[in-house]
Amino acid sequence: MKRLWVVAAALVALASGMDTAKAAELNPACRTPGKPVSEAGFVQIGGIRQWVVVDGQDCANPVVLIVHGGPGNPNTPFAHALFGTWAKDFTVVQWDQRGAGKTYGANKPAEDEPLSMERLAADGVEIARYATQRFGKRKVILMGGSWGSALAVNIAMTQPDLFSAYVGTAQLANYQLDVGTSYAKALVLARAAGDTDAVGKLEALGAPPWTNPRAFGILRRVTRKYEAQATEPPPKDWFAFGPGYDTPAYEADYTAGEDYSFLNFVGLKGDGMGPRIDLRKLGTRFAMPVWMLQGEADLVTPPEVSKAYFDAIQAPKKTWVTLPRTGHDPNRIMIDAQFAALKAAAGR
């Protein structure tokens, strides 16, 4: 695991074949049982260099591909704190999506260059195929949370034969329903608390849909305040950038990528990727088992919207898990539940 954070690991990975996703070579560690895998480097995905991080203590273990949220909020700077213990049971694969983190830094787009769900889903399929080749698997487990859950479902529906299971957390199912429900619940909570500042801001916005790109962020600040009152907080050190990411240059790229991706998500006139999300339009039949984990205090992807989508889907097996004292953002309860779901998906 230590090698994950060493700059030299990126160079080793590049030299050993991580610079191309076409006919990826089997990682040498996967030729002998019990060998660990640890890689960090750029892989050619979708015509650009995308940052991929891999960690596992035994290449024979199942592979889980994590689709990060945001958009524009990669997990890779925090991978050790969030998922480091998972390496004993899984080979964990993560990547910085197009427009995010190190991928953004290596491929700075023009301000008017659009992101699309279709392009990002195609990248995800290519990453998944790369992982099967690189680590000698027929299929991988797919996991996504928040924005990453909507993207992950698009990936799963695009190429279902690549995935043995899907694990979604804070499932974003229908943007318009999610945001409308979120706004209504936040307004009720703010009024009940006599929170004149929050009530004033929400009433000034009016109920969605919105054309103001700042509206979603204003609502999110209110929901984060009320989620904090009903949830267990994460450890304080979880979201500190790890070694290799704790530089001014990376922090600048992270922030710029976050801004670029989020603007593409909401759109300048409420016409971005987010407002178009309605997962039922993709079909409701999954080819793989499905687990959905939902914080009971989630005010961003409210449980009633996610549960209605879950109830509508068909899958070989489907499992719903309500997480107590958990909101939209990760805490220990969420991470532990994800790990348990992954073990169940792997038959462990």
BALOBA-1460 file (C-alpha; in Angstrom, 3 decimals):
// residues 348
<rec num="1" residu="m" x="0.000" y="0.000" z="0.000"/>
<rec num="2" residu="k" x="2.859" y="2.367" z="0.734"/>
<rec num="3" residu="r" x="3.937" y="2.288" z="-2.882"/>
<rec num="4" residu="l" x="0.590" y="3.791" z="-3.848"/>
<rec num="5" residu="w" x="1.807" y="7.113" z="-2.518"/>
<rec num="6" residu="v" x="5.295" y="7.066" z="-3.934"/>
<rec num="7" residu="v" x="5.881" y="9.114" z="-7.045"/>
<rec num="8" residu="a" x="8.179" y="6.418" z="-8.428"/>
<rec num="9" residu="a" x="5.237" y="4.030" z="-8.616"/>
<rec num="10" residu="a" x="3.746" y="6.114" z="-11.383"/>
<rec num="11" residu="l" x="6.930" y="5.796" z="-13.403"/>
<rec num="12" residu="v" x="7.105" y="2.050" z="-12.851"/>
<rec num="13" residu="a" x="3.483" y="1.692" z="-13.917"/>
<rec num="14" residu="l" x="4.030" y="3.709" z="-17.061"/>
<rec num="15" residu="a" x="7.064" y="1.638" z="-17.966"/>
<rec num="16" residu="s" x="5.187" y="-1.609" z="-17.437"/>
<rec num="17" residu="g" x="2.268" y="-0.917" z="-19.732"/>
<rec num="18" residu="m" x="-0.069" y="1.513" z="-17.958"/>
<rec num="19" residu="d" x="0.236" y="4.043" z="-20.778"/>
<rec num="20" residu="t" x="-2.214" y="2.227" z="-23.031"/>
<rec num="21" residu="a" x="-5.596" y="0.621" z="-22.515"/>
<rec num="22" residu="k" x="-5.486" y="-1.337" z="-25.789"/>
<rec num="23" residu="a" x="-4.772" y="-5.033" z="-25.242"/>
<rec num="24" residu="a" x="-3.457" y="-4.263" z="-21.769"/>
<rec num="25" residu="e" x="-0.753" y="-6.633" z="-20.603"/>
<rec num="26" residu="l" x="-1.488" y="-8.831" z="-17.625"/>
<rec num="27" residu="n" x="0.129" y="-7.367" z="-14.537"/>
<rec num="28" residu="p" x="3.144" y="-9.600" z="-13.738"/>
<rec num="29" residu="a" x="1.928" y="-9.940" z="-10.131"/>
<rec num="30" residu="c" x="-1.167" y="-11.734" z="-11.417"/>
<rec num="31" residu="r" x="0.865" y="-14.660" z="-12.738"/>
<rec num="32" residu="t" x="1.596" y="-15.923" z="-9.207"/>
<rec num="33" residu="p" x="-1.025" y="-16.363" z="-6.451"/>
<rec num="34" residu="g" x="-0.617" y="-14.167" z="-3.408"/>
<rec num="35" residu="k" x="1.244" y="-11.317" z="-5.092"/>
<rec num="36" residu="p" x="0.179" y="-7.708" z="-4.332"/>
<rec num="37" residu="v" x="-0.621" y="-5.104" z="-6.992"/>
<rec num="38" residu="s" x="-0.001" y="-1.387" z="-6.587"/>
<rec num="39" residu="e" x="-0.087" y="0.995" z="-9.530"/>
<rec num="40" residu="a" x="-0.569" y="4.700" z="-10.121"/>
<rec num="41" residu="g" x="-0.177" y="6.250" z="-13.541"/>
<rec num="42" residu="f" x="-1.789" y="7.472" z="-16.735"/>
<rec num="43" residu="v" x="-3.658" y="5.116" z="-19.045"/>
<rec num="44" residu="q" x="-4.825" y="6.053" z="-22.539"/>
<rec num="45" residu="i" x="-8.620" y="6.061" z="-22.196"/>
<rec num="46" residu="g" x="-11.027" y="7.664" z="-24.630"/>
<rec num="47" residu="g" x="-8.187" y="9.258" z="-26.566"/>
<rec num="48" residu="i" x="-6.643" y="11.039" z="-23.564"/>
<rec num="49" residu="r" x="-4.345" y="10.168" z="-20.637"/>
<rec num="50" residu="q" x="-6.472" y="9.387" z="-17.574"/>
<rec num="51" residu="w" x="-5.136" y="8.847" z="-14.056"/>
<rec num="52" residu="v" x="-5.650" y="5.317" z="-12.716"/>
<rec num="53" residu="v" x="-4.783" y="4.072" z="-9.211"/>
<rec num="54" residu="v" x="-4.827" y="0.385" z="-8.211"/>
<rec num="55" residu="d" x="-4.233" y="-1.259" z="-4.857"/>
<rec num="56" residu="g" x="-4.609" y="-4.850" z="-3.707"/>
<rec num="57" residu="q" x="-2.754" y="-7.377" z="-1.579"/>
<rec num="58" residu="d" x="-3.484" y="-10.373" z="-3.828"/>
<rec num="59" residu="c" x="-4.204" y="-10.198" z="-7.545"/>
<rec num="60" residu="a" x="-6.351" y="-13.316" z="-7.183"/>
<rec num="61" residu="n" x="-8.929" y="-11.237" z="-5.282"/>
<rec num="62" residu="p" x="-12.009" y="-9.792" z="-7.016"/>
<rec num="63" residu="v" x="-11.613" y="-6.408" z="-8.680"/>
<rec num="64" residu="v" x="-13.845" y="-3.493" z="-7.675"/>
<rec num="65" residu="l" x="-14.000" y="-0.433" z="-9.928"/>
<rec num="66" residu="i" x="-15.006" y="2.703" z="-7.996"/>
<rec num="67" residu="v" x="-16.734" y="5.537" z="-9.880"/>
<rec num="68" residu="h" x="-16.195" y="8.767" z="-7.969"/>
<rec num="69" residu="g" x="-18.756" y="11.472" z="-7.320"/>
<rec num="70" residu="g" x="-18.899" y="15.190" z="-7.876"/>
<rec num="71" residu="p" x="-18.581" y="15.333" z="-10.786"/>
<rec num="72" residu="g" x="-15.024" y="16.500" z="-10.397"/>
<rec num="73" residu="n" x="-14.315" y="15.024" z="-6.942"/>
<rec num="74" residu="p" x="-11.909" y="12.086" z="-7.401"/>
<rec num="75" residu="n" x="-11.263" y="9.789" z="-4.451"/>
<rec num="76" residu="t" x="-7.656" y="9.122" z="-5.388"/>
<rec num="77" residu="p" x="-6.134" y="11.777" z="-3.068"/>
<rec num="78" residu="f" x="-7.942" y="10.135" z="-0.143"/>
<rec num="79" residu="a" x="-7.823" y="6.498" z="-1.294"/>
<rec num="80" residu="h" x="-5.656" y="5.214" z="1.539"/>
<rec num="81" residu="a" x="-7.855" y="6.739" z="4.269"/>
<rec num="82" residu="l" x="-11.159" y="5.688" z="2.705"/>
<rec num="83" residu="f" x="-10.465" y="2.299" z="1.155"/>
<rec num="84" residu="g" x="-6.996" y="1.240" z="2.264"/>
<rec num="85" residu="t" x="-8.218" y="-1.675" z="4.374"/>
<rec num="86" residu="w" x="-10.201" y="-3.074" z="1.442"/>
<rec num="87" residu="a" x="-6.960" y="-4.105" z="-0.289"/>
<rec num="88" residu="k" x="-6.823" y="-7.277" z="1.790"/>
<rec num="89" residu="d" x="-9.972" y="-8.614" z="0.103"/>
<rec num="90" residu="f" x="-10.158" y="-6.726" z="-3.206"/>
<rec num="91" residu="t" x="-8.079" y="-5.206" z="-5.928"/>
<rec num="92" residu="v" x="-9.406" y="-1.645" z="-5.812"/>
<rec num="93" residu="v" x="-9.316" y="0.309" z="-9.093"/>
<rec num="94" residu="q" x="-10.073" y="4.029" z="-9.232"/>
<rec num="95" residu="w" x="-9.627" y="6.704" z="-11.859"/>
<rec num="96" residu="d" x="-9.911" y="10.468" z="-12.095"/>
<rec num="97" residu="q" x="-12.715" y="11.023" z="-14.560"/>
<rec num="98" residu="r" x="-12.334" y="13.210" z="-17.627"/>
<rec num="99" residu="g" x="-12.376" y="16.787" z="-16.311"/>
<rec num="100" residu="a" x="-11.261" y="15.881" z="-12.772"/>
<rec num="101" residu="g" x="-8.067" y="15.723" z="-10.702"/>
<rec num="102" residu="k" x="-4.902" y="14.538" z="-12.418"/>
<rec num="103" residu="t" x="-6.820" y="13.697" z="-15.590"/>
<rec num="104" residu="y" x="-7.906" y="17.342" z="-15.782"/>
<rec num="105" residu="g" x="-4.330" y="18.474" z="-15.124"/>
<rec num="106" residu="a" x="-2.981" y="16.358" z="-17.987"/>
<rec num="107" residu="n" x="-5.739" y="17.360" z="-20.425"/>
<rec num="108" residu="k" x="-6.888" y="20.882" z="-19.576"/>
<rec num="109" residu="p" x="-10.044" y="21.451" z="-21.636"/>
<rec num="110" residu="a" x="-11.164" y="24.726" z="-23.134"/>
<rec num="111" residu="e" x="-13.796" y="26.488" z="-21.033"/>
<rec num="112" residu="d" x="-16.442" y="25.804" z="-23.680"/>
<rec num="113" residu="e" x="-15.454" y="22.139" z="-24.199"/>
<rec num="114" residu="p" x="-18.444" y="20.138" z="-22.985"/>
<rec num="115" residu="l" x="-18.608" y="17.046" z="-20.837"/>
<rec num="116" residu="s" x="-21.345" y="14.528" z="-21.565"/>
<rec num="117" residu="m" x="-22.701" y="11.517" z="-19.743"/>
<rec num="118" residu="e" x="-22.247" y="9.453" z="-22.899"/>
<rec num="119" residu="r" x="-18.538" y="10.310" z="-23.191"/>
<rec num="120" residu="l" x="-17.887" y="9.658" z="-19.499"/>
<rec num="121" residu="a" x="-19.789" y="6.353" z="-19.625"/>
<rec num="122" residu="a" x="-17.718" y="5.261" z="-22.630"/>
<rec num="123" residu="d" x="-14.569" y="6.098" z="-20.618"/>
<rec num="124" residu="g" x="-15.894" y="3.988" z="-17.730"/>
<rec num="125" residu="v" x="-16.506" y="1.006" z="-19.984"/>
<rec num="126" residu="e" x="-12.980" y="1.320" z="-21.351"/>
<rec num="127" residu="i" x="-11.529" y="1.509" z="-17.823"/>
<rec num="128" residu="a" x="-13.499" y="-1.600" z="-16.825"/>
<rec num="129" residu="r" x="-12.273" y="-3.499" z="-19.879"/>
<rec num="130" residu="y" x="-8.733" y="-2.405" z="-19.127"/>
<rec num="131" residu="a" x="-9.091" y="-3.712" z="-15.546"/>
<rec num="132" residu="t" x="-10.269" y="-7.135" z="-16.730"/>
<rec num="133" residu="q" x="-7.262" y="-7.436" z="-19.028"/>
<rec num="134" residu="r" x="-4.714" y="-6.006" z="-16.624"/>
<rec num="135" residu="f" x="-5.755" y="-8.183" z="-13.681"/>
<rec num="136" residu="g" x="-6.916" y="-11.320" z="-15.464"/>
<rec num="137" residu="k" x="-10.637" y="-11.149" z="-14.703"/>
<rec num="138" residu="r" x="-13.718" y="-11.885" z="-16.756"/>
<rec num="139" residu="k" x="-15.796" y="-9.324" z="-14.844"/>
<rec num="140" residu="v" x="-15.390" y="-6.670" z="-12.157"/>
<rec num="141" residu="i" x="-17.658" y="-5.313" z="-9.431"/>
<rec num="142" residu="l" x="-18.863" y="-1.779" z="-10.173"/>
<rec num="143" residu="m" x="-19.407" y="0.728" z="-7.350"/>
<rec num="144" residu="g" x="-20.545" y="4.355" z="-7.529"/>
<rec num="145" residu="g" x="-21.839" y="7.019" z="-5.180"/>
<rec num="146" residu="s" x="-23.767" y="10.267" z="-5.701"/>
<rec num="147" residu="w" x="-22.927" y="11.570" z="-9.220"/>
<rec num="148" residu="g" x="-20.844" y="8.421" z="-9.573"/>
<rec num="149" residu="s" x="-23.930" y="6.272" z="-8.988"/>
<rec num="150" residu="a" x="-25.729" y="7.799" z="-11.976"/>
<rec num="151" residu="l" x="-22.607" y="7.467" z="-14.120"/>
<rec num="152" residu="a" x="-22.064" y="3.892" z="-12.917"/>
<rec num="153" residu="v" x="-25.587" y="2.855" z="-13.908"/>
<rec num="154" residu="n" x="-24.962" y="4.325" z="-17.369"/>
<rec num="155" residu="i" x="-21.721" y="2.319" z="-17.541"/>
<rec num="156" residu="a" x="-23.445" y="-0.882" z="-16.380"/>
<rec num="157" residu="m" x="-26.249" y="-0.489" z="-18.906"/>
<rec num="158" residu="t" x="-23.796" y="0.259" z="-21.727"/>
<rec num="159" residu="q" x="-21.705" y="-2.915" z="-21.249"/>
<rec num="160" residu="p" x="-23.381" y="-5.235" z="-18.715"/>
<rec num="161" residu="d" x="-21.235" y="-8.259" z="-19.551"/>
<rec num="162" residu="l" x="-18.223" y="-6.581" z="-17.897"/>
<rec num="163" residu="f" x="-19.785" y="-6.470" z="-14.423"/>
<rec num="164" residu="s" x="-20.571" y="-9.160" z="-11.871"/>
<rec num="165" residu="a" x="-22.469" y="-6.796" z="-9.531"/>
<rec num="166" residu="y" x="-23.384" y="-3.155" z="-8.986"/>
<rec num="167" residu="v" x="-23.166" y="-1.409" z="-5.604"/>
<rec num="168" residu="g" x="-24.685" y="2.074" z="-5.502"/>
<rec num="169" residu="t" x="-24.635" y="4.566" z="-2.630"/>
<rec num="170" residu="a" x="-26.636" y="7.809" z="-2.405"/>
<rec num="171" residu="q" x="-28.206" y="6.738" z="-5.686"/>
<rec num="172" residu="l" x="-28.912" y="9.638" z="-8.013"/>
<rec num="173" residu="a" x="-31.894" y="8.355" z="-9.989"/>
<rec num="174" residu="n" x="-33.779" y="11.387" z="-11.321"/>
<rec num="175" residu="y" x="-32.204" y="14.824" z="-10.964"/>
<rec num="176" residu="q" x="-35.439" y="16.777" z="-11.137"/>
<rec num="177" residu="l" x="-37.156" y="14.611" z="-8.515"/>
<rec num="178" residu="d" x="-34.066" y="14.539" z="-6.307"/>
<rec num="179" residu="v" x="-33.557" y="18.309" z="-6.371"/>
<rec num="180" residu="g" x="-37.256" y="19.080" z="-5.967"/>
<rec num="181" residu="t" x="-37.558" y="16.752" z="-2.968"/>
<rec num="182" residu="s" x="-34.291" y="18.036" z="-1.511"/>
<rec num="183" residu="y" x="-35.498" y="21.653" z="-1.744"/>
<rec num="184" residu="a" x="-38.853" y="20.878" z="-0.127"/>
<rec num="185" residu="k" x="-37.309" y="18.938" z="2.771"/>
<rec num="186" residu="a" x="-34.633" y="21.554" z="3.404"/>
<rec num="187" residu="l" x="-37.240" y="24.307" z="3.507"/>
<rec num="188" residu="v" x="-39.345" y="22.364" z="6.027"/>
<rec num="189" residu="l" x="-36.311" y="21.801" z="8.264"/>
<rec num="190" residu="a" x="-35.175" y="25.420" z="8.061"/>
<rec num="191" residu="r" x="-38.636" y="26.749" z="8.894"/>
<rec num="192" residu="a" x="-39.012" y="24.325" z="11.800"/>
<rec num="193" residu="a" x="-35.676" y="25.509" z="13.190"/>
<rec num="194" residu="g" x="-36.555" y="29.178" z="12.803"/>
<rec num="195" residu="d" x="-33.526" y="29.512" z="10.528"/>
<rec num="196" residu="t" x="-34.420" y="32.812" z="8.888"/>
<rec num="197" residu="d" x="-31.153" y="32.990" z="6.944"/>
<rec num="198" residu="a" x="-31.643" y="29.593" z="5.269"/>
<rec num="199" residu="v" x="-35.367" y="30.178" z="4.736"/>
<rec num="200" residu="g" x="-34.647" y="33.505" z="3.108"/>
<rec num="201" residu="k" x="-32.071" y="32.012" z="0.747"/>
<rec num="202" residu="l" x="-34.307" y="29.105" z="-0.241"/>
<rec num="203" residu="e" x="-37.376" y="31.259" z="-0.743"/>
<rec num="204" residu="a" x="-35.328" y="33.658" z="-2.865"/>
<rec num="205" residu="l" x="-34.364" y="30.727" z="-5.105"/>
<rec num="206" residu="g" x="-37.895" y="29.426" z="-5.409"/>
<rec num="207" residu="a" x="-38.652" y="25.794" z="-6.076"/>
<rec num="208" residu="p" x="-36.705" y="24.103" z="-8.894"/>
<rec num="209" residu="p" x="-36.205" y="23.721" z="-11.818"/>
<rec num="210" residu="w" x="-33.620" y="26.494" z="-11.916"/>
<rec num="211" residu="t" x="-31.665" y="28.299" z="-14.584"/>
<rec num="212" residu="n" x="-29.220" y="29.892" z="-12.112"/>
<rec num="213" residu="p" x="-26.051" y="27.710" z="-12.009"/>
<rec num="214" residu="r" x="-25.417" y="28.813" z="-8.411"/>
<rec num="215" residu="a" x="-28.789" y="27.556" z="-7.146"/>
<rec num="216" residu="f" x="-27.694" y="23.951" z="-6.573"/>
<rec num="217" residu="g" x="-24.723" y="25.105" z="-4.487"/>
<rec num="218" residu="i" x="-26.916" y="27.377" z="-2.347"/>
<rec num="219" residu="l" x="-29.258" y="24.472" z="-1.619"/>
<rec num="220" residu="r" x="-26.326" y="22.153" z="-0.901"/>
<rec num="221" residu="r" x="-24.933" y="24.457" z="1.759"/>
<rec num="222" residu="v" x="-28.291" y="24.353" z="3.538"/>
<rec num="223" residu="t" x="-28.669" y="20.572" z="3.254"/>
<rec num="224" residu="r" x="-25.123" y="20.018" z="4.501"/>
<rec num="225" residu="k" x="-25.940" y="22.090" z="7.606"/>
<rec num="226" residu="y" x="-28.994" y="19.992" z="8.468"/>
<rec num="227" residu="e" x="-27.407" y="16.668" z="7.559"/>
<rec num="228" residu="a" x="-24.604" y="17.460" z="10.017"/>
<rec num="229" residu="q" x="-27.153" y="17.653" z="12.830"/>
<rec num="230" residu="a" x="-28.448" y="14.141" z="12.179"/>
<rec num="231" residu="t" x="-25.364" y="12.185" z="11.124"/>
<rec num="232" residu="e" x="-22.121" y="10.723" z="12.426"/>
<rec num="233" residu="p" x="-19.234" y="12.819" z="11.083"/>
<rec num="234" residu="p" x="-16.294" y="11.252" z="9.230"/>
<rec num="235" residu="p" x="-12.854" y="11.132" z="10.850"/>
<rec num="236" residu="k" x="-11.177" y="14.525" z="10.563"/>
<rec num="237" residu="d" x="-8.186" y="13.231" z="8.584"/>
<rec num="238" residu="w" x="-10.140" y="11.416" z="5.874"/>
<rec num="239" residu="f" x="-10.137" y="14.228" z="3.362"/>
<rec num="240" residu="a" x="-6.593" y="15.513" z="3.692"/>
<rec num="241" residu="f" x="-4.685" y="15.109" z="0.420"/>
<rec num="242" residu="g" x="-2.264" y="12.201" z="0.654"/>
<rec num="243" residu="p" x="1.417" y="12.178" z="-0.362"/>
<rec num="244" residu="g" x="1.861" y="12.931" z="-4.050"/>
<rec num="245" residu="y" x="-1.348" y="14.956" z="-4.054"/>
<rec num="246" residu="d" x="-0.464" y="17.506" z="-1.364"/>
<rec num="247" residu="t" x="1.135" y="20.020" z="-3.711"/>
<rec num="248" residu="p" x="-0.020" y="23.494" z="-4.796"/>
<rec num="249" residu="a" x="-0.080" y="22.381" z="-8.443"/>
<rec num="250" residu="y" x="-2.327" y="19.407" z="-7.738"/>
<rec num="251" residu="e" x="-4.616" y="21.388" z="-5.469"/>
<rec num="252" residu="a" x="-4.991" y="24.002" z="-8.227"/>
<rec num="253" residu="d" x="-5.863" y="21.302" z="-10.777"/>
<rec num="254" residu="y" x="-8.291" y="19.656" z="-8.342"/>
<rec num="255" residu="t" x="-10.136" y="22.931" z="-7.746"/>
<rec num="256" residu="a" x="-10.170" y="23.927" z="-11.410"/>
<rec num="257" residu="g" x="-11.410" y="20.473" z="-12.424"/>
<rec num="258" residu="e" x="-14.102" y="20.587" z="-9.763"/>
<rec num="259" residu="d" x="-15.329" y="23.967" z="-11.038"/>
<rec num="260" residu="y" x="-15.237" y="22.860" z="-14.683"/>
<rec num="261" residu="s" x="-17.030" y="19.564" z="-14.027"/>
<rec num="262" residu="f" x="-19.676" y="21.068" z="-11.747"/>
<rec num="263" residu="l" x="-20.544" y="23.781" z="-14.264"/>
<rec num="264" residu="n" x="-20.990" y="21.058" z="-16.885"/>
<rec num="265" residu="f" x="-23.169" y="19.193" z="-14.393"/>
<rec num="266" residu="v" x="-25.633" y="22.011" z="-13.659"/>
<rec num="267" residu="g" x="-25.268" y="23.948" z="-16.917"/>
<rec num="268" residu="l" x="-25.222" y="27.701" z="-17.371"/>
<rec num="269" residu="k" x="-28.990" y="27.732" z="-17.843"/>
<rec num="270" residu="g" x="-30.004" y="24.591" z="-15.975"/>
<rec num="271" residu="d" x="-29.195" y="22.563" z="-19.081"/>
<rec num="272" residu="g" x="-26.184" y="20.513" z="-17.972"/>
<rec num="273" residu="m" x="-25.658" y="16.774" z="-17.555"/>
<rec num="274" residu="g" x="-27.433" y="16.650" z="-14.188"/>
<rec num="275" residu="p" x="-30.866" y="17.972" z="-15.169"/>
<rec num="276" residu="r" x="-31.044" y="15.316" z="-17.908"/>
<rec num="277" residu="i" x="-30.567" y="12.382" z="-15.517"/>
<rec num="278" residu="d" x="-33.532" y="10.023" z="-15.372"/>
<rec num="279" residu="l" x="-32.177" y="6.509" z="-15.018"/>
<rec num="280" residu="r" x="-35.486" y="4.824" z="-15.817"/>
<rec num="281" residu="k" x="-35.050" y="5.974" z="-19.403"/>
<rec num="282" residu="l" x="-32.096" y="3.577" z="-19.643"/>
<rec num="283" residu="g" x="-34.392" y="0.672" z="-18.777"/>
<rec num="284" residu="t" x="-34.949" y="-0.920" z="-15.393"/>
<rec num="285" residu="r" x="-33.583" y="-4.411" z="-16.019"/>
<rec num="286" residu="f" x="-30.079" y="-5.029" z="-14.659"/>
<rec num="287" residu="a" x="-28.101" y="-8.024" z="-15.875"/>
<rec num="288" residu="m" x="-26.178" y="-8.230" z="-12.589"/>
<rec num="289" residu="p" x="-27.085" y="-8.311" z="-8.858"/>
<rec num="290" residu="v" x="-27.666" y="-4.869" z="-7.358"/>
<rec num="291" residu="w" x="-27.027" y="-3.452" z="-3.880"/>
<rec num="292" residu="m" x="-28.203" y="0.072" z="-3.015"/>
<rec num="293" residu="l" x="-27.111" y="1.770" z="0.208"/>
<rec num="294" residu="q" x="-28.880" y="4.907" z="1.321"/>
<rec num="295" residu="g" x="-28.273" y="7.258" z="4.240"/>
<rec num="296" residu="e" x="-31.487" y="7.833" z="6.143"/>
<rec num="297" residu="a" x="-30.598" y="11.535" z="6.583"/>
<rec num="298" residu="d" x="-29.541" y="12.117" z="2.948"/>
<rec num="299" residu="l" x="-30.975" y="15.450" z="1.788"/>
<rec num="300" residu="v" x="-29.280" y="15.468" z="-1.638"/>
<rec num="301" residu="t" x="-30.498" y="12.159" z="-3.024"/>
<rec num="302" residu="p" x="-33.454" y="11.709" z="-0.648"/>
<rec num="303" residu="p" x="-34.195" y="8.080" z="0.304"/>
<rec num="304" residu="e" x="-37.766" y="8.142" z="-1.017"/>
<rec num="305" residu="v" x="-36.588" y="8.971" z="-4.549"/>
<rec num="306" residu="s" x="-33.806" y="6.380" z="-4.540"/>
<rec num="307" residu="k" x="-36.105" y="3.715" z="-3.049"/>
<rec num="308" residu="a" x="-38.763" y="4.301" z="-5.714"/>
<rec num="309" residu="y" x="-36.118" y="3.679" z="-8.374"/>
<rec num="310" residu="f" x="-34.837" y="0.598" z="-6.530"/>
<rec num="311" residu="d" x="-38.383" y="-0.799" z="-6.318"/>
<rec num="312" residu="a" x="-38.806" y="-0.308" z="-10.075"/>
<rec num="313" residu="i" x="-35.674" y="-2.157" z="-11.171"/>
<rec num="314" residu="q" x="-35.354" y="-5.855" z="-11.948"/>
<rec num="315" residu="a" x="-32.158" y="-7.755" z="-11.241"/>
<rec num="316" residu="p" x="-31.045" y="-11.350" z="-10.581"/>
<rec num="317" residu="k" x="-30.823" y="-10.232" z="-6.958"/>
<rec num="318" residu="k" x="-31.362" y="-6.833" z="-5.388"/>
<rec num="319" residu="t" x="-30.707" y="-5.613" z="-1.843"/>
<rec num="320" residu="w" x="-31.644" y="-2.316" z="-0.204"/>
<rec num="321" residu="v" x="-29.747" y="-1.106" z="2.873"/>
<rec num="322" residu="t" x="-30.739" y="1.937" z="4.968"/>
<rec num="323" residu="l" x="-27.780" y="3.524" z="6.762"/>
<rec num="324" residu="p" x="-28.536" y="5.086" z="10.174"/>
<rec num="325" residu="r" x="-27.011" y="8.451" z="11.111"/>
<rec num="326" residu="t" x="-25.721" y="8.862" z="7.581"/>
<rec num="327" residu="g" x="-26.341" y="11.602" z="5.059"/>
<rec num="328" residu="h" x="-25.069" y="12.113" z="1.523"/>
<rec num="329" residu="d" x="-21.352" y="12.280" z="2.249"/>
<rec num="330" residu="p" x="-19.155" y="9.364" z="3.369"/>
<rec num="331" residu="n" x="-18.762" y="8.486" z="7.030"/>
<rec num="332" residu="r" x="-17.563" y="5.331" z="8.756"/>
<rec num="333" residu="i" x="-21.054" y="3.793" z="8.697"/>
<rec num="334" residu="m" x="-21.229" y="4.231" z="4.917"/>
<rec num="335" residu="i" x="-17.724" y="2.927" z="4.205"/>
<rec num="336" residu="d" x="-18.281" y="-0.155" z="6.379"/>
<rec num="337" residu="a" x="-21.624" y="-0.854" z="4.694"/>
<rec num="338" residu="q" x="-20.046" y="-0.534" z="1.253"/>
<rec num="339" residu="f" x="-17.343" y="-3.012" z="2.227"/>
<rec num="340" residu="a" x="-19.973" y="-5.454" z="3.521"/>
<rec num="341" residu="a" x="-21.975" y="-5.122" z="0.299"/>
<rec num="342" residu="l" x="-18.854" y="-5.717" z="-1.802"/>
<rec num="343" residu="k" x="-18.051" y="-8.861" z="0.184"/>
<rec num="344" residu="a" x="-21.615" y="-10.091" z="-0.334"/>
<rec num="345" residu="a" x="-21.350" y="-9.300" z="-4.053"/>
<rec num="346" residu="a" x="-18.122" y="-11.314" z="-4.198"/>
<rec num="347" residu="g" x="-19.725" y="-14.218" z="-2.344"/>
<rec num="348" residu="r" x="-17.523" y="-13.799" z="0.723"/>
